């Protein structure tokens, strides 16, 4: 059995039994301003690496598929925020955030390729989970729209940077494949670390 596959099989149960990290969730007393929303995705390590990793995975695909995937993830994050506003922070949803980051990291590490329909489904689920977690931490308040707009702008930037990196990795296949697999391993390890701390 492939060594990476054995590591994967051992890592997933560890994640599922671990304490759930909520380091990316905004505090209820955070100001609801555009600037605060713009800064937040860069301050939550799990959101930062998950969005970069999703972008890299999308960027490895050919042509317009990568940008369509990016837009679908971004739209799903926005929809998830709307669905989650003022809701309850469920540990199951936080576990979904950790699991999605781990799965994207492993997909990069193991060079897994999915057909377009499955990729679109994964992009929607990934975005909804991440958006819902952030929306559930917000309470309906004045300025919430500005905060959400800033948050989505930064999330879009992270996804676009990831797509550009993935496209560069595809263009320079020999070095790019190694770099992307290494990044995928780092994403998986960091996601597990955040989940258990």
N, C-alpha and C positions, 0 to 999 in steps of 0.2 A: 504494500500500500504506500502511496506517495506520502512523504514525510509531512508536507504542508497539509494534506488532507487529514492526517492523524492529529496534527496540532489543532486544526479546525474542529474536529470531533471532540477534542478535549476542552477546547475553549468555550464552545457554546453552552454546555452544562454549567460551567463556572459562571458565565454571565447570567444565566437564568436563575441561579441560586444566590447571586450577589445582591448586596444592598444597591438601591437605585440612586444614581447620581442625579442631582437636580441643580448642578452648578450653573447651568445656562439660564435658569429661570430668573426673570427680573423680579426685584423686590416690589412689593405693593406700594412703597413710598417713593419709587423712582419717578422723577418728573416726566410728564407726558409731553415731551417736546420732540421736534424733528431731529435735533442734534442728539438727544438721548437715544432715539430709535436708530439713528445712523451709526452711533458708536457701539450699540449693544452686540451685534453679531461678531464684532472683532474682539469683544471682551469675554465671551463665553467659548471656552476652548472646544467643547464638544460640538457646538453649532458651527464654529469656524472650520474644524477639520471635516465635519460631515458635508458641509456645502462645497468645500474645495474638492473633496473626494468624489462627490456626485458630479461636479463639473468635469473633473478629470475623466471619469468613466464615460460621460457623455461625449467628451472631446475625442475619445479614442475611436468613436464611430465616424463613418464617412459623411462628408457633406452636410446638408441641412438638417440631418437627423439630430446632430449634437445640439444645435440651437433650438430645435423644436423641443427636445428633452428639457433644456434649460428653462424655456418659457413655461412648460407644463409644471415643472417643479416649483417655479416661482409663483405661478397662479395657484397651485395647490397650497403653498405656504400661506398665501393671503387668505384663501378660503378657510384653511384650518384655523387661522387667527380669528376670523369672524365667528366660526362655529364655537371656538373655545372661550371667547370673551366672557369674563365673569363666571366661568364654570369652575368645576372642581378639578384639582390637580390629582389625577389618578396615578397610582404607582404603575399600573399596567401601561399607561401611555408613556411614562418616563422610561419604562423598560423597552417600549417600542422605539424610542429615540436611540437608546444605547444599541439595541439589536440592529437597527437600520444602519447606524454608523459602522458597526462591526461587519455587517454583510457587504456593504459597499467596499470596505477595506479588503475583505477576503476576495471579493470579485476582482479587484485590481491585482491582488497578490497572485491569485490562481489563474488570472487571465480568462475568466469566465465570460462568455458572450451569450446574450439572450436575444431572442427575436424581437422585432419592433413592438408587437402587441404586449409582450411580457414586460418590456422595458418601460412602456407607457404606463402600464398598471403600477409597476414598482415606483415610477416617478411620482404618480399621484398619491400613492399610499405614503411614501417617504415625505413628501411635502406636507400632506395633511397632518401627519403625526407631529412633525417639527413645528408647524404653525399652530396646531392646537395647544401644544405645551406652552407656547409663548402667549397665546390669547387667553388661556385659562389663568395665567398669572396677572392679567390686567383686569382692572375694574372699569366699567364704563365711566368715562370722565371726559371733561373738556380737554382737548388736545390729543385725545387718543388717536384720531385720524392722522395727525401730524406725526405722532410717534410711529404708528404702523407704516406710514409712507417712508419714513427714514429707515426703518427696519428692513423693508422690502428693497429699498435702493441698495443698501449694503449687502443684503443677501444676494441680490442680482449681481453685484460686483464680484462677490466671492465665487459665485457659480461661473461667471464669465472668465475670471482668472483661471479657474479650474479647467474650463473648456479649452482655453488657449494653451494651457500646459499639456492637456491630453492630446490636442492636435499637434503640438510640437513633438511629443513623444511618438506619435504616429508617423510624422514626417522623417524623423531620425530614428528609424526602427531599432537598430542595434543598441545604442546607448539609451534610447527612449524607453524601450521595454524594460530594461533593468531598473531605470530610475522610477518608472511607474510601479513596478512590482515592489520596489523598496518602499516607496511611499505608501502603497497598500498595506504592507506589513506594519509600518509605523502607525497608520490610522487604526489598524486592528488592535495593536498593543495599547495605544493611547486610549482607545474606546474602552477596552477592558479595564485599564487602570482607573479611568473616571468612574466606571460602573462599580468598582469594588472599594473606592475610597470615599 
